[in-house]
Amino acid sequence: MSVVSSRVSSVASILKTPGSRSSLLNQPKRIRFKLPDDLKNVLLNFETDAYCQTYKDLVCILRDSVLKDNELLSLLTDIRQCISLLDERHKLLIEALLNIPWTNRSLEVTSAYKKFVEDLMCVHVYHSKFVMEKLILRLKPANASDPEWEDGKPRTEDVQRLNHVHDILRKFLTVIPMSQDLLLQVLTSAYPHISAGTHSHELYVYALLQIVEYAPYLRRSILHLIVHRLVELDASASPSEIHAHEEDEMEEDNEINGAIFSLDDSTEKKLSTPQKRQPMKHPAARTLDACIEQMFDYIHETCHVDGKIDVDSLRGVYNDLLHIFEELILPTCGHHVQFLLFYVCSFKVAVAEAFVKFLWQKVSNPNVPYFLRQQAVAYIVSLLARATFIPLSLLQGVLSEMAAWVHAYICSQDMMECANSDVRVHAVFFAICQGMFYLIAFRHKDMTNGKKNLLFLQGLNLNKIVSCRLNPLKVCQPAVVQNFAAVTRKYQLAYCYTVIEHNARNNLPIYQMGNVTTITLDPFFPFDPYLLQWSEHRISPLYYSSQCMTLSVESPKNNQYEDEDDFMDESFSTDSSSHSYVDKFSYGTSPGFIQT
């Protein structure tokens, strides 16, 4: 061997390290400290000079070092023997103990840790809030970079971590009944911020619904908390924003796919196969979608036992959601959260009837603020129009109630010498009129099927309503008015076009007087098309997409109204399997009427 080759081999042998040594060198360098042997004396005399430094070292070890399972187990054993000494002076030590990652440890260690926390809460009530806050933090993702759940199903490691925390919470609620108020307070303050990622929200909502399973007396409070945060999310994701965001993302995906793939036979075959449900692209809508799907799943599982409706469970869930609806959802103009009530009503017709009756009591009560009465009308008519599970008898019963109320209101105004011309004074009246027009136009196929049903519509005396001096056709949404006029003319129920033309002439600008401002009702229909793609499968089988189309009404002399097909666009697809955003947003601001 030459000198050069031997020198090279010797250098290589020095640089080369065996496998075991290499693994040791690659491990992060940690300085390990020895835990104190006499923990009791350290805790008793931690303020004296002799043990002060030892106590500080103990806190630093717990805070900065990674204890092995046997070390942590030994420490927990010693701590439990001195649990009475951990008063308010040892808050730093307790914080260090509670910050130790323990949910992924061995069964022996996790059991010992749970017993330590339980003993601490029972012996020292002073630490209750602090301990509860640390426990609730374990209901959030361990790492901020944790991905979202696939198919909305929790991962095994997440379920395992949550179960450990729930074991302690369940024990607290049993041993210390007064802790339920503290738990609700901490759960509220720890709820993820609206800007947090989807995984943080879906994990936290999942954990909250797990608490309801072993603490059913907290169900209304916990559901109230969840719905309150979902309402906030819903407000931050308007339909127009979702539509714009999804269209932009779709265009980008199409550009990328068009640049990479060619449409050969294999590609066309892939495109023809049905795609699995995809999460939303809009951040707030994505989070809202995942959380509402969990709520739908909870409602379904709670109300069904062995695949059949459990009436008692359904009654309890409905009453809780109705209370939450009255307080949180009814006063707002949301887009998706209200479908929780829509879903519950689909389980049994009696539930839908009870919900409509509750809303009508709001409408007919003059002591309720007029805004809430208008909102209640919108919920009634939107539910009756959109829900496939609403029987015709309920629809006709509500129309009868509305017509009786409207005619009574018209008579009361006719008895006055002059009616107040301020639209706001008659806001509820106009809202009910628009609701009637909307229901008749949207559900006209069902309501004109048979002579008996036509006689019912004739008995509503619609002509008196449209021709009264309050002139509801002038205030209602144009899309509703045009469809209602077409339907009523077709079946000789009322003749609206004279009033429509009169209103159009009165809205013309007058010389030297400027433009006349026309006041119309807000186009709020709570159960307009559901846009969240992940949870849509719960709603689409229960939902009428569209039945009527908007007409370009200029004059009743136009022969386009002679046949029903002239105001029914057969080219429009009502197939619930279609999830195109173009279809959903072609309604504009109207309640299911396509504008032409």
C-alpha positions in Angstrom: 0.0 0.0 0.0 1.3 3.4 -0.9 1.7 6.2 1.6 -1.0 8.2 -0.1 -3.6 5.5 -0.1 -2.9 4.5 3.5 -3.2 8.2 4.6 -6.5 8.5 2.7 -7.9 5.3 4.3 -6.8 6.5 7.8 -8.6 9.8 7.3 -11.7 8.1 6.1 -11.7 5.8 9.1 -11.5 8.8 11.4 -14.4 10.6 9.7 -16.5 7.5 9.4 -18.7 6.8 12.5 -20.5 3.6 13.4 -24.3 3.6 13.3 -24.9 3.7 17.0 -22.4 6.6 17.5 -23.9 8.5 14.6 -27.4 8.3 16.1 -26.1 9.6 19.4 -24.4 12.5 17.7 -27.5 13.4 15.7 -29.6 13.7 18.9 -30.2 17.2 20.2 -27.9 18.1 23.1 -29.8 18.3 26.4 -28.5 19.0 29.9 -30.1 16.6 32.3 -30.6 17.5 35.9 -31.3 15.2 38.8 -34.6 15.6 40.5 -34.4 16.2 44.3 -34.5 13.1 46.5 -36.3 14.7 49.4 -39.2 16.6 47.7 -41.1 17.1 50.9 -38.4 19.1 52.6 -37.9 21.1 49.4 -41.5 22.1 49.4 -41.6 22.8 53.2 -38.5 24.9 53.3 -38.4 26.4 49.7 -38.2 30.0 51.1 -35.1 29.3 53.1 -31.6 29.8 51.8 -30.8 26.1 52.1 -33.5 24.9 49.8 -34.3 28.0 47.7 -31.9 27.1 44.9 -33.0 23.5 44.9 -36.6 24.6 44.5 -35.7 26.9 41.6 -33.8 24.1 39.9 -36.8 21.8 40.3 -39.0 24.3 38.5 -36.5 24.8 35.8 -36.1 21.1 35.2 -39.8 20.6 34.9 -40.1 23.6 32.6 -37.1 23.0 30.3 -36.2 19.3 30.4 -37.9 16.3 28.9 -38.6 13.8 31.7 -38.6 10.1 30.9 -41.7 8.1 31.8 -40.0 6.5 34.9 -38.8 9.9 36.1 -42.2 11.5 35.7 -43.9 8.6 37.4 -41.6 8.8 40.4 -42.1 12.6 40.6 -45.9 12.3 40.5 -45.8 9.7 43.2 -43.8 12.0 45.5 -45.9 15.0 44.6 -49.2 13.2 45.5 -47.7 12.4 48.9 -47.1 16.2 49.5 -50.3 17.4 47.8 -51.4 19.3 50.9 -48.3 21.5 50.7 -49.1 22.9 47.2 -50.9 26.0 48.2 -51.0 29.3 46.4 -47.3 30.0 47.0 -46.4 27.1 44.6 -48.1 28.5 41.6 -44.9 28.4 39.5 -44.3 24.8 40.4 -47.9 23.8 39.6 -47.7 25.6 36.3 -44.6 23.7 35.4 -46.2 20.4 36.3 -49.4 21.2 34.3 -47.3 22.2 31.2 -45.7 18.8 31.0 -46.8 16.9 27.9 -48.5 13.8 29.4 -51.3 12.7 27.1 -49.0 10.7 24.8 -47.2 8.8 27.7 -47.7 5.3 28.8 -50.9 4.2 30.5 -49.2 4.0 33.9 -48.0 7.6 33.6 -51.3 9.0 32.3 -53.2 7.3 35.1 -50.8 8.8 37.7 -51.0 12.2 36.2 -54.8 12.2 36.2 -54.9 11.2 39.9 -52.4 14.0 40.6 -54.6 16.6 38.9 -57.8 15.3 40.6 -56.1 15.4 44.0 -54.9 18.9 43.4 -58.3 20.2 42.4 -60.0 18.5 45.4 -57.5 19.6 48.0 -56.8 23.2 46.7 -59.9 24.9 45.2 -57.7 28.0 44.8 -56.0 26.4 41.8 -59.3 25.3 40.1 -59.5 27.9 37.4 -55.8 27.7 36.6 -55.9 23.8 36.4 -59.1 24.0 34.2 -57.5 26.4 31.8 -54.5 24.2 31.4 -56.7 21.2 30.8 -58.8 22.9 28.2 -55.7 23.9 26.2 -55.3 20.2 25.6 -58.5 20.3 23.6 -56.7 22.3 20.9 -54.2 21.0 18.4 -50.8 19.9 19.8 -49.0 21.6 17.0 -50.2 24.6 14.9 -49.1 22.8 11.8 -51.4 19.8 12.3 -53.4 19.1 9.2 -57.2 19.0 9.0 -59.0 15.7 9.5 -59.6 13.7 6.4 -63.3 13.2 5.6 -64.1 15.1 8.8 -63.2 12.0 11.0 -60.8 12.6 14.0 -57.4 11.0 14.0 -56.6 8.3 16.6 -54.0 10.4 18.4 -56.4 13.3 18.7 -59.1 11.1 20.1 -56.7 9.5 22.6 -55.5 12.9 23.8 -59.1 14.2 24.2 -60.2 11.1 26.1 -57.5 11.7 28.7 -58.7 15.2 29.3 -62.4 14.2 29.3 -61.6 11.6 32.0 -60.4 14.4 34.3 -63.3 16.7 33.4 -65.9 14.0 34.0 -64.4 13.4 37.5 -64.5 17.1 38.3 -68.1 17.5 37.3 -69.0 14.5 39.5 -66.9 15.3 42.6 -67.2 19.1 42.4 -70.7 20.0 41.0 -70.0 23.7 41.3 -67.2 23.3 38.7 -69.7 23.3 35.8 -69.9 27.1 35.9 -66.1 27.4 35.9 -65.9 24.9 33.1 -68.3 26.9 30.9 -66.4 30.1 31.7 -63.1 28.5 30.6 -64.5 26.9 27.5 -65.9 30.2 26.4 -62.6 32.1 26.9 -60.5 29.4 25.3 -62.7 29.1 22.1 -60.4 29.5 19.1 -60.5 33.0 17.5 -62.4 33.4 14.3 -59.0 33.7 12.4 -57.7 30.4 13.7 -57.3 27.5 11.3 -60.0 25.1 10.4 -58.4 22.3 12.4 -58.4 24.3 15.6 -62.2 24.9 15.3 -63.1 21.4 14.2 -61.1 19.8 17.0 -62.5 22.2 19.6 -66.2 21.7 18.5 -65.6 17.9 18.5 -64.3 18.1 22.1 -67.2 20.3 23.2 -69.8 17.9 21.8 -68.0 15.1 23.6 -68.5 16.9 26.9 -72.2 17.0 26.2 -72.2 13.2 26.1 -71.2 12.8 29.7 -72.7 16.1 31.0 -76.1 16.4 29.2 -77.2 19.1 31.6 -74.6 21.3 29.9 -75.9 20.7 26.4 -77.9 23.9 26.0 -75.0 26.1 27.2 -72.4 24.3 25.1 -74.6 24.4 22.0 -75.2 28.1 22.6 -71.5 28.7 22.7 -70.9 26.8 19.5 -73.8 28.4 17.6 -72.7 31.8 18.8 -69.2 31.4 17.3 -70.7 29.8 14.1 -72.9 32.9 13.7 -69.8 35.1 13.8 -68.1 32.9 11.2 -71.2 33.0 9.1 -71.3 36.8 9.2 -67.7 36.9 7.9 -68.4 34.7 4.9 -71.2 36.3 2.8 -72.5 34.4 -0.3 -71.0 37.0 -2.7 -67.6 36.6 -1.1 -67.8 32.8 -1.1 -68.8 32.9 -4.7 -66.0 35.2 -5.8 -63.4 33.2 -3.9 -64.5 29.9 -5.2 -64.7 31.1 -8.8 -61.2 32.6 -8.5 -59.8 29.3 -7.1 -61.7 27.3 -9.8 -60.2 29.5 -12.6 -56.7 29.0 -11.2 -57.2 25.2 -11.0 -58.5 25.1 -14.5 -55.5 27.1 -15.8 -53.1 24.7 -14.0 -54.9 21.6 -15.2 -55.1 22.9 -18.7 -51.4 23.6 -18.7 -50.4 20.2 -17.4 -53.0 17.7 -18.7 -54.3 17.0 -22.2 -57.8 15.7 -22.7 -57.0 12.2 -23.9 -59.3 9.2 -23.3 -58.0 8.5 -19.8 -58.3 12.1 -18.7 -61.9 12.3 -20.0 -62.7 9.1 -18.2 -61.4 10.6 -14.9 -63.4 13.8 -15.4 -66.6 11.9 -16.0 -66.3 10.0 -12.7 -68.0 11.7 -9.7 -65.6 13.6 -7.4 -65.5 13.2 -3.7 -66.6 16.1 -1.6 -64.1 18.9 -1.5 -63.6 21.5 1.3 -64.3 25.1 0.6 -61.5 27.5 -0.5 -62.8 30.5 1.3 -61.1 30.3 4.8 -64.1 31.3 6.9 -66.5 29.2 4.8 -64.1 26.2 5.1 -64.1 26.4 8.9 -67.9 27.0 9.0 -68.5 24.1 6.8 -66.4 21.7 8.9 -68.1 22.8 12.1 -71.6 22.7 10.8 -71.1 19.2 9.5 -70.1 18.2 13.0 -73.3 19.8 14.4 -75.4 18.0 11.8 -73.7 14.7 12.7 -74.3 15.3 16.4 -78.0 16.2 15.9 -78.5 13.1 13.7 -76.8 10.7 16.1 -78.6 12.2 19.2 -82.1 12.1 17.6 -81.8 8.6 16.2 -81.5 5.3 18.2 -80.9 2.1 16.2 -81.7 4.0 13.0 -85.1 5.2 14.2 -86.2 8.6 15.6 -86.2 8.8 19.3 -89.0 11.3 20.1 -87.8 12.3 23.6 -84.3 13.0 22.3 -85.6 14.9 19.3 -87.8 17.0 21.6 -84.9 17.9 23.8 -82.6 18.8 20.9 -85.3 20.9 19.3 -86.1 22.8 22.4 -82.5 23.6 23.0 -81.9 24.7 19.4 -85.2 26.7 19.4 -84.0 28.6 22.5 -80.7 29.3 20.8 -82.4 30.3 17.6 -84.6 32.8 19.4 -81.6 34.4 21.1 -78.9 34.2 18.5 -80.1 33.4 15.0 -83.4 35.1 14.6 -82.1 38.7 15.2 -79.3 38.2 12.6 -79.3 37.8 8.9 -77.1 34.8 8.5 -76.8 32.4 5.6 -76.0 28.9 6.8 -76.3 28.4 10.6 -80.1 28.5 10.5 -80.1 25.3 8.5 -79.5 23.5 11.8 -83.2 24.2 12.5 -84.1 23.3 8.9 -82.4 19.9 9.5 -84.1 19.2 12.8 -87.5 20.0 11.3 -86.9 17.4 8.6 -87.0 14.5 11.1 -90.7 14.8 11.9 -93.5 16.9 10.4 -94.7 17.7 14.0 -91.4 19.5 14.6 -91.8 21.6 11.5 -95.3 22.5 12.6 -94.2 23.4 16.0 -91.4 25.6 14.6 -93.8 27.4 12.2 -96.3 27.9 15.1 -93.5 29.4 17.2 -92.6 31.8 14.4 -96.2 32.8 13.7 -96.7 33.7 17.4 -93.8 36.1 17.0 -95.4 37.6 13.9 -98.9 38.1 15.4 -97.6 39.5 18.7 -97.7 43.3 18.5 -95.4 43.5 21.6 -92.5 41.9 19.6 -90.2 44.5 17.8 -91.3 44.8 14.2 -87.8 43.8 12.9 -88.1 40.4 14.6 -91.7 40.0 13.3 -90.4 40.6 9.8 -87.6 38.1 10.4 -90.1 35.5 11.6 -92.2 36.0 8.5 -89.1 35.5 6.3 -88.3 32.2 8.2 -91.8 30.9 7.8 -92.2 31.5 4.1 -88.6 30.4 3.3 -89.1 27.1 5.2 -92.5 26.4 3.6 -91.2 27.2 0.1 -87.9 25.3 0.2 -88.5 22.2 2.4 -89.6 19.1 0.6 -90.9 17.6 3.8 -93.6 20.3 4.3 -97.0 18.8 3.6 -99.5 20.8 1.5 -101.9 20.9 4.4 -99.4 22.9 6.5 -98.7 25.2 3.6 -102.4 26.0 3.1 -103.0 26.4 6.9 -100.3 29.0 7.1 -101.6 30.8 4.0 -105.1 30.9 5.6 -103.6 32.4 8.8 -101.7 35.0 6.8 -104.7 35.9 4.7 -106.9 36.4 7.7 -104.4 38.6 9.4 -103.8 40.7 6.2 -107.6 41.2 5.6 -108.1 42.2 9.2 -105.3 44.7 8.9 -106.7 46.1 5.7 -110.2 46.5 7.3 -108.6 48.4 10.3 -106.9 50.8 7.8 -110.0 51.3 5.8 -111.9 52.4 8.9 -109.4 55.3 9.3 -110.0 58.5 7.4 -106.4 58.5 6.1 -103.8 55.8 6.2 -100.3 56.5 7.3 -98.2 56.5 4.1 -94.9 55.7 6.0 -93.9 52.2 4.8 -92.1 51.5 8.1 -95.4 51.8 10.0 -96.8 48.9 7.9 -93.6 46.9 7.8 -95.1 43.7 9.2 -98.1 43.9 6.9 -95.9 44.3 3.8 -93.7 41.4 5.0 -96.7 39.1 5.3 -98.0 40.1 1.9 -94.7 39.4 0.3 -94.6 36.1 2.1 -98.0 35.1 0.7 -97.0 36.2 -2.8 -93.8 34.3 -2.6 -95.4 31.1 -1.4 -98.0 31.1 -4.1 -95.5 31.9 -6.8 -92.9 29.4 -5.6 -95.2 26.5 -4.8 -97.9 27.2 -7.4 -97.5 23.7 -9.0 -98.6 22.0 -5.8 -101.2 24.6 -4.9 -103.0 24.6 -8.3 -103.1 20.8 -8.7 -106.7 20.0 -8.6 -110.0 21.9 -8.3 -110.0 21.8 -4.5 -106.7 23.5 -4.2 -107.8 26.2 -6.7 -110.9 26.8 -4.7 -108.7 27.3 -1.7 -106.6 29.9 -3.4 -109.7 31.7 -4.6 -111.0 31.8 -1.1 -107.9 33.9 0.0 -109.4 36.9 -1.9 -106.0 37.9 -3.3 -107.5 40.6 -5.5 -108.6 42.6 -2.5 -105.1 42.4 -1.1 -103.3 43.6 -4.3 -105.8 46.4 -4.9 -106.0 47.8 -1.3 -104.8 51.4 -0.7 -101.7 50.2 1.1 -100.5 48.9 -2.3 -98.3 46.0 -1.2 -97.2 45.3 -4.8 -95.3 48.6 -4.8 -93.2 47.6 -1.8 -92.5 43.9 -2.4 -89.5 42.6 -4.2 -89.9 42.9 -8.0 -89.0 39.3 -8.6 -91.7 38.1 -6.2 -94.3 40.5 -7.7 -93.6 39.5 -11.3 -93.9 35.8 -10.6 -97.0 36.2 -8.4 -98.6 38.3 -11.1 -98.0 35.6 -13.8 -99.4 32.8 -11.6 -102.5 34.7 -10.5 -103.3 35.8 -14.0 -102.8 32.2 -15.3 -105.3 30.8 -12.8 -107.6 33.9 -12.6 -106.8 34.5 -8.9 -106.0 38.2 -9.2 -105.2 40.8 -11.8 -102.0 42.6 -10.8 -100.8 44.3 -14.0 -103.0 47.4 -13.7 -101.5 48.0 -10.3 -98.0 47.2 -11.5 -98.3 49.7 -14.4 -99.8 52.3 -12.1 -96.8 51.9 -9.7 -94.4 52.1 -12.6 -95.9 55.4 -13.8 -95.8 56.9 -10.3 -92.1 56.0 -10.0 -91.2 58.0 -13.1 -89.0 61.1 -12.4 -90.9 64.4 -12.5 -89.4 67.6 -14.0 -87.7 69.8 -11.4 -88.5 67.3 -8.6 -85.7 64.8 -9.2 -86.0 61.0 -9.0 -88.6 59.4 -6.8 -87.2 57.0 -4.3 -88.9 53.6 -4.2 -88.8 51.7 -0.9 -88.8 47.9 -1.2 -88.5 45.2 1.4 -85.2 43.7 2.1 -84.5 40.5 0.0 -83.8 38.3 3.0 -84.9 34.7 2.6 -83.1 32.7 5.3 -83.2 29.3 3.5 -81.8 30.5 0.2 -79.5 27.9 -1.5 -76.9 26.3 0.8 -73.4 27.0 -0.4 -71.2 24.9 1.9 -70.0 22.0 -0.2 -68.8 19.6 2.6 -72.0 19.6 4.6 -74.4 20.1 1.7 -75.2 16.4 1.5 -77.3 16.9 4.6 -79.5 19.5 3.0 -79.8 18.8 -0.7 -82.2 15.8 -0.4 -84.6 18.0 1.7 -84.5 21.1 -0.5 -86.4 22.6 -3.4 -83.8 24.3 -5.6 -86.1 26.3 -7.9 -89.6 26.2 -9.3 -90.3 29.7 -10.7 -88.6 32.0 -13.1 -88.7 35.8 -13.3 -90.4 37.3 -16.3 -89.8 40.5 -18.2 -93.2 41.9 -17.5 -94.0 45.0 -19.6 -97.7 44.7 -20.3 -100.5 42.1 -19.7 -101.3 42.3 -23.4 -98.1 40.5 -24.1 -99.0 36.9 -25.1 -96.1 35.5 -23.2 -98.5 34.8 -20.3 -100.9 32.7 -22.3 -99.3 29.4 -21.3 -97.7 28.1 -18.2 -94.5 27.2 -20.2 -94.0 30.8 -21.0 -93.1 31.6 -17.4 -91.5 28.2 -16.5 -88.0 27.8 -17.9 -87.7 24.1 -18.4 -84.0 24.5 -19.3 -83.2 25.2 -15.7 -82.0 22.1 -13.8 -83.4 21.4 -10.4 -81.2 18.3 -9.9 -80.0 18.4 -6.3 -76.8 16.6 -7.4 -75.6 19.7 -9.2 -73.2 21.7 -7.1 -72.2 24.4 -9.6 -71.8 27.9 -8.1 -73.0 29.3 -11.4 -76.4 27.6 -10.8 -76.6 28.7 -7.2 -75.9 32.3 -7.8 -78.0 32.7 -10.9 -80.8 33.6 -8.6 -79.4 37.0 -7.8 -81.0 38.4 -4.8 -84.4 36.8 -5.4 -85.8 33.8 -3.6 -85.2 31.1 -6.2 -86.3 33.1 -9.2 -83.9 33.4 -12.1 -83.7 36.9 -13.4 -84.0 37.5 -17.2 
